[in-house]
Amino acid sequence: MKTRKLFLVFWFLASSFSIAYGGDLLSGGPWLVPNDPSYSHRSMTATVLKVASDMVFFKTEEKTIRNFGVKEFNREEISSPQPGDEVSLILDRGNSIIDITQPGGKGGFIGDEVTGMVLSFDGSDEMITLETEEGEVQGFILKAVVATKLNGIRIGTKVTLAIDGQDRVMDAYQAE
């Protein structure tokens, strides 16, 4: 019972940190760094250690232990993770997992980016609509980690969205 309470406290604190990281209420918007090609996403291989309490635990090639929610994991191209499964993790500049794919899978960042002005944002539905630099209005599905990162974004803000192989937004940056 103590282990379960400890886990719940840890999970609550971890999710609170994620929300705090996403929105900077003092400046009136989210904390978005400019897109810097010299330091973009990084990829690494990891092995599933265990699946427990709605979390998947990995051991990375760097010998660190990472975790990811089962609900989010099942939205990726991998379903029913099992101990011993090998996956590719894509990490953002903040060292957060933003994508999980099968090694050589189609999910990871493929280099497509869209820049435009935010027309609407709905974090609960994980949707954003932009008016692109070409004048087109386009809607995008956000991954949960990006919806959190964009929490508090103002209409009219110019952003760059990184699109994954499944046409979902996997990261967002301050437009240059």
OpenMM code with the backbone's topology and positions (N, CA, C; nanometers):
from openmm import Vec3, app, unit

residues = "MET LYS THR ARG LYS LEU PHE LEU VAL PHE TRP PHE LEU ALA SER SER PHE SER ILE ALA TYR GLY GLY ASP LEU LEU SER GLY GLY PRO TRP LEU VAL PRO ASN ASP PRO SER TYR SER HIS ARG SER MET THR ALA THR VAL LEU LYS VAL ALA SER ASP MET VAL PHE PHE LYS THR GLU GLU LYS THR ILE ARG ASN PHE GLY VAL LYS GLU PHE ASN ARG GLU GLU ILE SER SER PRO GLN PRO GLY ASP GLU VAL SER LEU ILE LEU ASP ARG GLY ASN SER ILE ILE ASP ILE THR GLN PRO GLY GLY LYS GLY GLY PHE ILE GLY ASP GLU VAL THR GLY MET VAL LEU SER PHE ASP GLY SER ASP GLU MET ILE THR LEU GLU THR GLU GLU GLY GLU VAL GLN GLY PHE ILE LEU LYS ALA VAL VAL ALA THR LYS LEU ASN GLY ILE ARG ILE GLY THR LYS VAL THR LEU ALA ILE ASP GLY GLN ASP ARG VAL MET ASP ALA TYR GLN ALA GLU".split()
positions = [
    Vec3(0.0815, -0.1190, 0.0000),
    Vec3(0.0000, 0.0000, 0.0000),
    Vec3(0.0864, 0.1262, 0.0000),
    Vec3(0.1967, 0.1253, 0.0767),
    Vec3(0.2848, 0.2408, 0.0797),
    Vec3(0.3477, 0.2650, -0.0568),
    Vec3(0.3806, 0.1571, -0.1258),
    Vec3(0.4407, 0.1691, -0.2581),
    Vec3(0.3424, 0.2359, -0.3537),
    Vec3(0.2159, 0.1964, -0.3447),
    Vec3(0.1148, 0.2543, -0.4329),
    Vec3(0.0977, 0.4040, -0.4048),
    Vec3(0.0931, 0.4421, -0.2756),
    Vec3(0.0809, 0.5835, -0.2406),
    Vec3(0.2015, 0.6616, -0.2883),
    Vec3(0.3199, 0.6043, -0.2706),
    Vec3(0.4423, 0.6701, -0.3153),
    Vec3(0.4395, 0.6906, -0.4659),
    Vec3(0.3944, 0.5893, -0.5390),
    Vec3(0.3853, 0.5995, -0.6838),
    Vec3(0.2873, 0.7092, -0.7225),
    Vec3(0.1706, 0.7159, -0.6561),
    Vec3(0.0711, 0.8171, -0.6885),
    Vec3(0.1238, 0.9582, -0.6618),
    Vec3(0.1957, 0.9751, -0.5520),
    Vec3(0.2554, 1.1054, -0.5227),
    Vec3(0.3567, 1.1411, -0.6302),
    Vec3(0.4431, 1.0461, -0.6660),
    Vec3(0.5428, 1.0696, -0.7709),
    Vec3(0.4751, 1.1049, -0.9027),
    Vec3(0.3707, 1.0296, -0.9388),
    Vec3(0.3014, 1.0536, -1.0652),
    Vec3(0.2380, 1.1921, -1.0654),
    Vec3(0.1758, 1.2312, -0.9527),
    Vec3(0.1155, 1.3631, -0.9431),
    Vec3(0.2197, 1.4731, -0.9589),
    Vec3(0.3331, 1.4588, -0.8918),
    Vec3(0.4387, 1.5593, -0.9021),
    Vec3(0.4954, 1.5657, -1.0430),
    Vec3(0.5139, 1.4503, -1.1044),
    Vec3(0.5682, 1.4476, -1.2413),
    Vec3(0.4724, 1.5139, -1.3391),
    Vec3(0.3426, 1.4864, -1.3249),
    Vec3(0.2471, 1.5488, -1.4172),
    Vec3(0.2361, 1.6985, -1.3906),
    Vec3(0.2482, 1.7401, -1.2645),
    Vec3(0.2458, 1.8826, -1.2330),
    Vec3(0.3648, 1.9537, -1.2934),
    Vec3(0.4821, 1.8903, -1.2887),
    Vec3(0.6022, 1.9494, -1.3486),
    Vec3(0.5836, 1.9666, -1.4972),
    Vec3(0.5232, 1.8658, -1.5602),
    Vec3(0.5013, 1.8738, -1.7040),
    Vec3(0.4128, 1.9928, -1.7387),
    Vec3(0.3083, 2.0154, -1.6598),
    Vec3(0.2190, 2.1276, -1.6855),
    Vec3(0.2914, 2.2586, -1.6591),
    Vec3(0.3702, 2.2633, -1.5521),
    Vec3(0.4437, 2.3854, -1.5200),
    Vec3(0.5438, 2.4182, -1.6301),
    Vec3(0.6063, 2.3174, -1.6859),
    Vec3(0.7019, 2.3373, -1.7940),
    Vec3(0.6325, 2.3942, -1.9163),
    Vec3(0.5088, 2.3482, -1.9412),
    Vec3(0.4387, 2.3856, -2.0623),
    Vec3(0.3948, 2.5298, -2.0676),
    Vec3(0.3370, 2.5819, -1.9621),
    Vec3(0.2830, 2.7167, -1.9692),
    Vec3(0.3553, 2.8117, -1.8765),
    Vec3(0.3958, 2.9242, -1.9280),
    Vec3(0.4600, 3.0282, -1.8483),
    Vec3(0.3568, 3.1381, -1.8279),
    Vec3(0.2864, 3.1318, -1.7148),
    Vec3(0.1756, 3.2231, -1.6914),
    Vec3(0.2206, 3.3661, -1.6700),
    Vec3(0.3432, 3.3878, -1.6247),
    Vec3(0.3902, 3.5236, -1.6007),
    Vec3(0.4067, 3.6021, -1.7294),
    Vec3(0.4519, 3.5365, -1.8332),
    Vec3(0.4709, 3.6070, -1.9597),
    Vec3(0.3465, 3.5986, -2.0482),
    Vec3(0.2453, 3.5244, -2.0014),
    Vec3(0.1197, 3.5171, -2.0740),
    Vec3(0.1187, 3.4133, -2.1833),
    Vec3(0.2167, 3.3261, -2.1895),
    Vec3(0.2164, 3.2253, -2.2931),
    Vec3(0.3133, 3.1142, -2.2614),
    Vec3(0.3196, 3.0153, -2.3480),
    Vec3(0.4068, 2.9021, -2.3229),
    Vec3(0.5535, 2.9375, -2.3460),
    Vec3(0.6370, 2.8570, -2.2897),
    Vec3(0.7805, 2.8718, -2.3068),
    Vec3(0.8200, 2.7945, -2.4313),
    Vec3(0.8459, 2.8653, -2.5402),
    Vec3(0.8864, 2.8020, -2.6650),
    Vec3(1.0230, 2.8562, -2.7032),
    Vec3(1.1149, 2.7679, -2.7308),
    Vec3(1.2470, 2.8104, -2.7737),
    Vec3(1.2485, 2.8205, -2.9257),
    Vec3(1.3333, 2.9066, -2.9813),
    Vec3(1.3437, 2.9138, -3.1271),
    Vec3(1.3962, 2.7818, -3.1838),
    Vec3(1.3580, 2.7526, -3.3044),
    Vec3(1.4066, 2.6329, -3.3723),
    Vec3(1.5534, 2.6527, -3.4074),
    Vec3(1.6377, 2.5671, -3.3583),
    Vec3(1.7814, 2.5766, -3.3817),
    Vec3(1.8296, 2.4452, -3.4435),
    Vec3(1.8519, 2.4418, -3.5753),
    Vec3(1.8923, 2.3177, -3.6417),
    Vec3(2.0187, 2.2559, -3.5841),
    Vec3(2.1052, 2.3366, -3.5229),
    Vec3(2.2286, 2.2795, -3.4685),
    Vec3(2.2004, 2.1971, -3.3432),
    Vec3(2.0833, 2.2178, -3.2807),
    Vec3(2.0473, 2.1381, -3.1638),
    Vec3(1.8997, 2.1068, -3.1737),
    Vec3(1.8683, 2.0021, -3.2427),
    Vec3(1.7295, 1.9662, -3.2635),
    Vec3(1.6974, 1.8422, -3.1822),
    Vec3(1.6109, 1.7606, -3.2325),
    Vec3(1.5735, 1.6374, -3.1652),
    Vec3(1.6875, 1.5372, -3.1695),
    Vec3(1.6886, 1.4492, -3.0715),
    Vec3(1.7852, 1.3403, -3.0759),
    Vec3(1.7120, 1.2094, -3.0575),
    Vec3(1.7693, 1.1059, -3.1095),
    Vec3(1.7079, 0.9745, -3.1086),
    Vec3(1.7990, 0.8761, -3.0366),
    Vec3(1.7371, 0.7798, -2.9696),
    Vec3(1.8154, 0.6734, -2.9065),
    Vec3(1.7316, 0.5467, -2.8996),
    Vec3(1.8005, 0.4363, -2.8873),
    Vec3(1.7352, 0.3071, -2.8756),
    Vec3(1.7137, 0.2760, -2.7288),
    Vec3(1.6004, 0.2113, -2.6990),
    Vec3(1.5699, 0.1720, -2.5618),
    Vec3(1.5018, 0.0357, -2.5634),
    Vec3(1.5101, -0.0333, -2.4505),
    Vec3(1.4482, -0.1642, -2.4348),
    Vec3(1.3431, -0.1545, -2.3247),
    Vec3(1.2243, -0.2096, -2.3503),
    Vec3(1.1182, -0.2098, -2.2504),
    Vec3(1.1599, -0.3015, -2.1360),
    Vec3(1.1607, -0.2456, -2.0139),
    Vec3(1.1933, -0.3248, -1.8946),
    Vec3(1.0681, -0.3877, -1.8353),
    Vec3(0.9652, -0.3049, -1.8158),
    Vec3(0.8403, -0.3568, -1.7610),
    Vec3(0.7264, -0.2618, -1.7927),
    Vec3(0.6056, -0.3152, -1.7814),
    Vec3(0.4845, -0.2383, -1.7979),
    Vec3(0.4054, -0.2564, -1.6691),
    Vec3(0.3834, -0.1460, -1.5958),
    Vec3(0.3146, -0.1556, -1.4676),
    Vec3(0.2468, -0.0231, -1.4350),
    Vec3(0.1314, -0.0304, -1.3703),
    Vec3(0.0606, 0.0878, -1.3220),
    Vec3(0.0468, 0.1954, -1.4285),
    Vec3(0.0062, 0.1569, -1.5478),
    Vec3(-0.0155, 0.2497, -1.6581),
    Vec3(0.1113, 0.3203, -1.7048),
    Vec3(0.2269, 0.2657, -1.6754),
    Vec3(0.3546, 0.3227, -1.7189),
    Vec3(0.4368, 0.2141, -1.7878),
    Vec3(0.5130, 0.2566, -1.8887),
    Vec3(0.6090, 0.1692, -1.9550),
    Vec3(0.7471, 0.2186, -1.9142),
    Vec3(0.8316, 0.1286, -1.8653),
    Vec3(0.9659, 0.1641, -1.8215),
    Vec3(1.0672, 0.1114, -1.9219),
    Vec3(1.1635, 0.1970, -1.9590),
    Vec3(1.2651, 0.1643, -2.0582),
    Vec3(1.4039, 0.1745, -1.9970),
    Vec3(1.4970, 0.1005, -2.0547),
    Vec3(1.6389, 0.1226, -2.0275),
    Vec3(1.6985, 0.1678, -2.1603),
    Vec3(1.7579, 0.2885, -2.1596),
    Vec3(1.8089, 0.3462, -2.2834),
    Vec3(1.9492, 0.2964, -2.3127),
    Vec3(1.9947, 0.3262, -2.4334),
    Vec3(2.1320, 0.2910, -2.4704),
    Vec3(2.2335, 0.3662, -2.3855),
    Vec3(2.1895, 0.4757, -2.3215),
    Vec3(2.2760, 0.5524, -2.2314),
    Vec3(2.2741, 0.4944, -2.0898),
    Vec3(2.2018, 0.3818, -2.0727),
    Vec3(2.1903, 0.3109, -1.9438),
    Vec3(2.1049, 0.3860, -1.8424),
    Vec3(2.0180, 0.4773, -1.8873),
    Vec3(1.9267, 0.5455, -1.7968),
    Vec3(1.7900, 0.4784, -1.8043),
    Vec3(1.7121, 0.4946, -1.6990),
    Vec3(1.5766, 0.4407, -1.6958),
    Vec3(1.4806, 0.5561, -1.7233),
    Vec3(1.3926, 0.5382, -1.8196),
    Vec3(1.2928, 0.6392, -1.8570),
    Vec3(1.1558, 0.5739, -1.8479),
    Vec3(1.0502, 0.6558, -1.8411),
    Vec3(0.9154, 0.5996, -1.8424),
    Vec3(0.8250, 0.6852, -1.9292),
    Vec3(0.7131, 0.6255, -1.9643),
    Vec3(0.6167, 0.6899, -2.0532),
    Vec3(0.4813, 0.6284, -2.0226),
    Vec3(0.3740, 0.7078, -2.0274),
    Vec3(0.2402, 0.6567, -1.9986),
    Vec3(0.1925, 0.5563, -2.1023),
    Vec3(0.1275, 0.4505, -2.0555),
    Vec3(0.0761, 0.3471, -2.1456),
    Vec3(-0.0253, 0.4055, -2.2425),
    Vec3(-0.1112, 0.4961, -2.1943),
    Vec3(-0.2127, 0.5572, -2.2809),
    Vec3(-0.1465, 0.6263, -2.3995),
    Vec3(-0.0433, 0.7061, -2.3734),
    Vec3(0.0280, 0.7738, -2.4817),
    Vec3(0.1028, 0.6730, -2.5684),
    Vec3(0.1621, 0.5733, -2.5051),
    Vec3(0.2378, 0.4713, -2.5776),
    Vec3(0.1470, 0.4036, -2.6802),
    Vec3(0.0239, 0.3712, -2.6409),
    Vec3(-0.0679, 0.3015, -2.7315),
    Vec3(-0.1159, 0.3887, -2.8461),
    Vec3(-0.0978, 0.5213, -2.8379),
    Vec3(-0.1315, 0.6098, -2.9504),
    Vec3(-0.0233, 0.6062, -3.0578),
    Vec3(0.0917, 0.5537, -3.0223),
    Vec3(0.2014, 0.5440, -3.1177),
    Vec3(0.1795, 0.4224, -3.2070),
    Vec3(0.2734, 0.3955, -3.2937),
    Vec3(0.2574, 0.2842, -3.3868),
    Vec3(0.2845, 0.1491, -3.3210),
    Vec3(0.3148, 0.1495, -3.1934),
    Vec3(0.3446, 0.0268, -3.1197),
    Vec3(0.2299, 0.0016, -3.0230),
    Vec3(0.1774, -0.1190, -3.0215),
    Vec3(0.0732, -0.1505, -2.9247),
    Vec3(0.1197, -0.2681, -2.8389),
    Vec3(0.0664, -0.2757, -2.7204),
    Vec3(0.0958, -0.3837, -2.6255),
    Vec3(0.2452, -0.4041, -2.6053),
    Vec3(0.3133, -0.3057, -2.5473),
    Vec3(0.4577, -0.3218, -2.5233),
    Vec3(0.4857, -0.4360, -2.4264),
    Vec3(0.5890, -0.5107, -2.4553),
    Vec3(0.6275, -0.6242, -2.3721),
    Vec3(0.7733, -0.6094, -2.3303),
    Vec3(0.8090, -0.6583, -2.2110),
    Vec3(0.9496, -0.6542, -2.1701),
    Vec3(1.0385, -0.7188, -2.2765),
    Vec3(1.1482, -0.6507, -2.3073),
    Vec3(1.2410, -0.6983, -2.4096),
    Vec3(1.2215, -0.6333, -2.5448),
    Vec3(1.1047, -0.5704, -2.5676),
    Vec3(1.0810, -0.5014, -2.6947),
    Vec3(1.1797, -0.3864, -2.7093),
    Vec3(1.2308, -0.3690, -2.8295),
    Vec3(1.3213, -0.2579, -2.8565),
    Vec3(1.2429, -0.1485, -2.9274),
    Vec3(1.2675, -0.0232, -2.8875),
    Vec3(1.1992, 0.0917, -2.9459),
    Vec3(1.2999, 0.2030, -2.9714),
    Vec3(1.2599, 0.2990, -3.0532),
    Vec3(1.3382, 0.4209, -3.0722),
    Vec3(1.2664, 0.5341, -3.0012),
    Vec3(1.3409, 0.6091, -2.9204),
    Vec3(1.2866, 0.7246, -2.8510),
    Vec3(1.3363, 0.8505, -2.9197),
    Vec3(1.2481, 0.9469, -2.9395),
    Vec3(1.2872, 1.0777, -2.9901),
    Vec3(1.2709, 1.1736, -2.8728),
    Vec3(1.3766, 1.2498, -2.8426),
    Vec3(1.3745, 1.3428, -2.7302),
    Vec3(1.3872, 1.4855, -2.7806),
    Vec3(1.3207, 1.5785, -2.7099),
    Vec3(1.3319, 1.7197, -2.7461),
    Vec3(1.4497, 1.7824, -2.6734),
    Vec3(1.4656, 1.9138, -2.6904),
    Vec3(1.5772, 1.9849, -2.6277),
    Vec3(1.5746, 1.9773, -2.4768),
    Vec3(1.4555, 1.9633, -2.4178),
    Vec3(1.4417, 1.9535, -2.2733),
    Vec3(1.4594, 1.8113, -2.2231),
    Vec3(1.4996, 1.7206, -2.3110),
    Vec3(1.5234, 1.5797, -2.2787),
    Vec3(1.3941, 1.5059, -2.2467),
    Vec3(1.2792, 1.5566, -2.2941),
    Vec3(1.1513, 1.4892, -2.2763),
    Vec3(1.1259, 1.3982, -2.3955),
    Vec3(1.0650, 1.2836, -2.3699),
    Vec3(1.0284, 1.1921, -2.4780),
    Vec3(0.9113, 1.2550, -2.5532),
    Vec3(0.9294, 1.2760, -2.6833),
    Vec3(0.8216, 1.3329, -2.7636),
    Vec3(0.7686, 1.2343, -2.8665),
    Vec3(0.8392, 1.1237, -2.8882),
    Vec3(0.7902, 1.0228, -2.9816),
    Vec3(0.8557, 0.8898, -2.9508),
    Vec3(0.7799, 0.7849, -2.9725),
    Vec3(0.8297, 0.6480, -2.9574),
    Vec3(0.7889, 0.5739, -3.0826),
    Vec3(0.8844, 0.5074, -3.1460),
    Vec3(0.8557, 0.4308, -3.2668),
    Vec3(0.9261, 0.2966, -3.2595),
    Vec3(0.8839, 0.2087, -3.3473),
    Vec3(0.9596, 0.0860, -3.3650),
    Vec3(1.0903, 0.1257, -3.4306),
    Vec3(1.1988, 0.0548, -3.4027),
    Vec3(1.3235, 0.0894, -3.4720),
    Vec3(1.3000, 0.0904, -3.6231),
    Vec3(1.3297, 0.2024, -3.6866),
    Vec3(1.3064, 0.2165, -3.8304),
    Vec3(1.1609, 0.2407, -3.8654),
    Vec3(1.0760, 0.2708, -3.7650),
    Vec3(0.9332, 0.2910, -3.7875),
    Vec3(0.9042, 0.4234, -3.8550),
    Vec3(0.7760, 0.4458, -3.8883),
    Vec3(0.7377, 0.5659, -3.9612),
    Vec3(0.6972, 0.6810, -3.8703),
    Vec3(0.6985, 0.6637, -3.7401),
    Vec3(0.6453, 0.7655, -3.6498),
    Vec3(0.7331, 0.8853, -3.6290),
    Vec3(0.8627, 0.8686, -3.6239),
    Vec3(0.9528, 0.9751, -3.5820),
    Vec3(0.9564, 1.0959, -3.6732),
    Vec3(1.0261, 1.1968, -3.6276),
    Vec3(1.0369, 1.3227, -3.7008),
    Vec3(1.0944, 1.2982, -3.8393),
    Vec3(1.0259, 1.3495, -3.9391),
    Vec3(1.0698, 1.3260, -4.0768),
    Vec3(1.1156, 1.4540, -4.1444),
    Vec3(1.1266, 1.5613, -4.0674),
    Vec3(1.1789, 1.6855, -4.1232),
    Vec3(1.0750, 1.7817, -4.1737),
    Vec3(0.9466, 1.7439, -4.1676),
    Vec3(0.8414, 1.8352, -4.2120),
    Vec3(0.8096, 1.9344, -4.1020),
    Vec3(0.8056, 2.0610, -4.1370),
    Vec3(0.7704, 2.1660, -4.0432),
    Vec3(0.6736, 2.2615, -4.1107),
    Vec3(0.5852, 2.3182, -4.0296),
    Vec3(0.4884, 2.4156, -4.0780),
    Vec3(0.4983, 2.5378, -3.9873),
    Vec3(0.5083, 2.6555, -4.0474),
    Vec3(0.5136, 2.7797, -3.9708),
    Vec3(0.3898, 2.8611, -4.0020),
    Vec3(0.3323, 2.9176, -3.8976),
    Vec3(0.2155, 3.0005, -3.9187),
    Vec3(0.1682, 3.0674, -3.7919),
    Vec3(0.0607, 3.1445, -3.8056),
    Vec3(0.0018, 3.2179, -3.6949),
    Vec3(-0.1116, 3.1340, -3.6353),
    Vec3(-0.1143, 3.1234, -3.5025),
    Vec3(-0.2169, 3.0453, -3.4337),
    Vec3(-0.3525, 3.1140, -3.4483),
    Vec3(-0.4497, 3.0403, -3.5044),
    Vec3(-0.5870, 3.0893, -3.5151),
    Vec3(-0.6728, 3.0341, -3.4020),
    Vec3(-0.6450, 2.9075, -3.3631),
    Vec3(-0.7169, 2.8474, -3.2506),
    Vec3(-0.6310, 2.7377, -3.1905),
    Vec3(-0.6548, 2.7124, -3.0622),
    Vec3(-0.5841, 2.6074, -2.9901),
    Vec3(-0.6788, 2.5478, -2.8877),
    Vec3(-0.6895, 2.4144, -2.8868),
    Vec3(-0.7713, 2.3450, -2.7885),
    Vec3(-0.6859, 2.2335, -2.7291),
    Vec3(-0.6311, 2.2590, -2.6097),
    Vec3(-0.5438, 2.1620, -2.5449),
    Vec3(-0.6149, 2.0351, -2.5050),
    Vec3(-0.7425, 2.0451, -2.4657),
    Vec3(-0.8145, 1.9242, -2.4238),
    Vec3(-0.8452, 1.8330, -2.5425),
    Vec3(-0.8714, 1.8902, -2.6583),
    Vec3(-0.8943, 1.8091, -2.7789),
    Vec3(-0.7661, 1.7857, -2.8572),
    Vec3(-0.6564, 1.8452, -2.8101),
    Vec3(-0.5248, 1.8300, -2.8738),
    Vec3(-0.5295, 1.8690, -3.0218),
    Vec3(-0.5807, 1.9900, -3.0470),
    Vec3(-0.5910, 2.0425, -3.1830),
    Vec3(-0.5385, 2.1856, -3.1867),
    Vec3(-0.4773, 2.2219, -3.3001),
    Vec3(-0.4345, 2.3592, -3.3233),
    Vec3(-0.4636, 2.3919, -3.4700),
    Vec3(-0.5018, 2.5166, -3.4945),
    Vec3(-0.5251, 2.5629, -3.6308),
    Vec3(-0.4334, 2.6815, -3.6561),
    Vec3(-0.3632, 2.6771, -3.7697),
    Vec3(-0.2707, 2.7837, -3.8082),
    Vec3(-0.3119, 2.8425, -3.9422),
    Vec3(-0.2767, 2.9687, -3.9603),
    Vec3(-0.2765, 3.0269, -4.0934),
    Vec3(-0.1308, 3.0255, -4.1351),
    Vec3(-0.0974, 2.9455, -4.2358),
    Vec3(0.0416, 2.9276, -4.2761),
    Vec3(0.0948, 3.0529, -4.3444),
    Vec3(0.2249, 3.0540, -4.3637),
    Vec3(0.2888, 3.1675, -4.4319),
    Vec3(0.2384, 3.1833, -4.5743),
    Vec3(0.1835, 3.0759, -4.6322),
    Vec3(0.1287, 3.0804, -4.7673),
    Vec3(-0.0172, 3.1245, -4.7676),
    Vec3(-0.0743, 3.1519, -4.6488),
    Vec3(-0.2117, 3.1976, -4.6394),
    Vec3(-0.3152, 3.0873, -4.6259),
    Vec3(-0.2741, 2.9619, -4.6184),
    Vec3(-0.3665, 2.8505, -4.6027),
    Vec3(-0.4029, 2.8342, -4.4555),
    Vec3(-0.5246, 2.7899, -4.4289),
    Vec3(-0.5669, 2.7562, -4.2932),
    Vec3(-0.5595, 2.6052, -4.2809),
    Vec3(-0.4812, 2.5575, -4.1832),
    Vec3(-0.4623, 2.4136, -4.1644),
    Vec3(-0.4794, 2.3774, -4.0174),
    Vec3(-0.5472, 2.2657, -3.9942),
    Vec3(-0.5649, 2.2127, -3.8598),
    Vec3(-0.4702, 2.0951, -3.8386),
    Vec3(-0.4216, 2.0811, -3.7159),
    Vec3(-0.3273, 1.9750, -3.6842),
    Vec3(-0.3652, 1.9072, -3.5532),
    Vec3(-0.3431, 1.7772, -3.5479),
    Vec3(-0.3595, 1.7002, -3.4245),
    Vec3(-0.2280, 1.7080, -3.3491),
    Vec3(-0.2370, 1.7394, -3.2203),
    Vec3(-0.1186, 1.7517, -3.1356),
    Vec3(-0.0986, 1.6251, -3.0533),
    Vec3(0.0270, 1.5879, -3.0331),
    Vec3(0.0569, 1.4849, -2.9349),
    Vec3(0.0393, 1.5494, -2.7981),
    Vec3(0.0077, 1.4711, -2.6968),
    Vec3(-0.0230, 1.5236, -2.5632),
    Vec3(0.0896, 1.6110, -2.5090),
    Vec3(0.2149, 1.5711, -2.5320),
    Vec3(0.3280, 1.6480, -2.4796),
    Vec3(0.3334, 1.7871, -2.5421),
    Vec3(0.2927, 1.8007, -2.6676),
    Vec3(0.2931, 1.9310, -2.7342),
    Vec3(0.1743, 2.0145, -2.6879),
    Vec3(0.0598, 1.9494, -2.6661),
    Vec3(-0.0566, 2.0218, -2.6153),
    Vec3(-0.0224, 2.0854, -2.4805),
    Vec3(0.0510, 2.0139, -2.3961),
    Vec3(0.0936, 2.0681, -2.2672),
    Vec3(0.1919, 2.1824, -2.2877),
    Vec3(0.2846, 2.1643, -2.3797),
    Vec3(0.3856, 2.2669, -2.4065),
    Vec3(0.3220, 2.3957, -2.4563),
    Vec3(0.2131, 2.3839, -2.5328),
    Vec3(0.1475, 2.5013, -2.5897),
    Vec3(0.0406, 2.5603, -2.4979),
    Vec3(0.0215, 2.5014, -2.3820),
    Vec3(-0.0789, 2.5496, -2.2880),
    Vec3(-0.0609, 2.6998, -2.2629),
    Vec3(-0.1647, 2.7761, -2.2880),
    Vec3(-0.1592, 2.9200, -2.2667),
    Vec3(-0.1161, 2.9999, -2.3883),
    Vec3(-0.0989, 2.9362, -2.5027),
    Vec3(-0.0562, 3.0104, -2.6221),
    Vec3(-0.1638, 3.1105, -2.6629),
    Vec3(-0.1214, 3.2248, -2.7074),
    Vec3(-0.2139, 3.3298, -2.7484),
    Vec3(-0.2462, 3.3194, -2.8972),
    Vec3(-0.3702, 3.3495, -2.9295),
    Vec3(-0.4111, 3.3576, -3.0693),
    Vec3(-0.3259, 3.4671, -3.1337),
    Vec3(-0.2746, 3.4415, -3.2539),
    Vec3(-0.1912, 3.5380, -3.3236),
    Vec3(-0.0419, 3.5132, -3.3067),
    Vec3(-0.0046, 3.4218, -3.2165),
    Vec3(0.1363, 3.3895, -3.1976),
    Vec3(0.1870, 3.3117, -3.3184),
    Vec3(0.3064, 3.3441, -3.3636),
    Vec3(0.3667, 3.2739, -3.4767),
    Vec3(0.4516, 3.1585, -3.4237),
    Vec3(0.4232, 3.0363, -3.4699),
    Vec3(0.4937, 2.9166, -3.4243),
    Vec3(0.5365, 2.8308, -3.5425),
    Vec3(0.6322, 2.7447, -3.5161),
    Vec3(0.6732, 2.6422, -3.6108),
    Vec3(0.6418, 2.5079, -3.5476),
    Vec3(0.5713, 2.4216, -3.6211),
    Vec3(0.5328, 2.2895, -3.5730),
    Vec3(0.6132, 2.1825, -3.6451),
    Vec3(0.6681, 2.0872, -3.5687),
    Vec3(0.7385, 1.9716, -3.6262),
    Vec3(0.6376, 1.8581, -3.6378),
    Vec3(0.6264, 1.8019, -3.7580),
    Vec3(0.5255, 1.7010, -3.7874),
    Vec3(0.5924, 1.5630, -3.7947),
    Vec3(0.5275, 1.4612, -3.7336),
    Vec3(0.5842, 1.3260, -3.7382),
    Vec3(0.5328, 1.2505, -3.8608),
    Vec3(0.5745, 1.1280, -3.8759),
    Vec3(0.5390, 1.0453, -3.9916),
    Vec3(0.3927, 1.0064, -3.9962),
    Vec3(0.3192, 1.0312, -3.8870),
    Vec3(0.1759, 1.0016, -3.8837),
    Vec3(0.0938, 1.1304, -3.8915),
    Vec3(0.1571, 1.2380, -3.9397),
    Vec3(0.0937, 1.3689, -3.9582),
    Vec3(0.0394, 1.4292, -3.8290),
    Vec3(0.1077, 1.4039, -3.7179),
    Vec3(0.0725, 1.4659, -3.5899),
    Vec3(0.1854, 1.5614, -3.5510),
    Vec3(0.1498, 1.6646, -3.4761),
    Vec3(0.2503, 1.7604, -3.4286),
    Vec3(0.3232, 1.6963, -3.3113),
    Vec3(0.4559, 1.6837, -3.3251),
    Vec3(0.5337, 1.6209, -3.2187),
    Vec3(0.6188, 1.7202, -3.1419),
    Vec3(0.6300, 1.8446, -3.1906),
    Vec3(0.7022, 1.9474, -3.1175),
    Vec3(0.6638, 2.0832, -3.1756),
    Vec3(0.6879, 2.1872, -3.0964),
    Vec3(0.6564, 2.3251, -3.1399),
    Vec3(0.7676, 2.4160, -3.0964),
    Vec3(0.7925, 2.5185, -3.1769),
    Vec3(0.8987, 2.6149, -3.1525),
    Vec3(0.8487, 2.7559, -3.1730),
    Vec3(0.9180, 2.8500, -3.1162),
    Vec3(0.8929, 2.9909, -3.1452),
    Vec3(0.9377, 3.0148, -3.2881),
    Vec3(0.8524, 3.0743, -3.3688),
    Vec3(0.8895, 3.1011, -3.5081),
    Vec3(0.9925, 3.2121, -3.5123),
    Vec3(1.0826, 3.2017, -3.6072),
    Vec3(1.1915, 3.3001, -3.6197),
    Vec3(1.1482, 3.4220, -3.6967),
] * unit.nanometer
topology = app.Topology()
chain = topology.addChain("A")
for resn in residues:
    res = topology.addResidue(resn, chain)
    for name in ("N", "CA", "C"):
        topology.addAtom(name, app.Element.getBySymbol(name[0]), res)
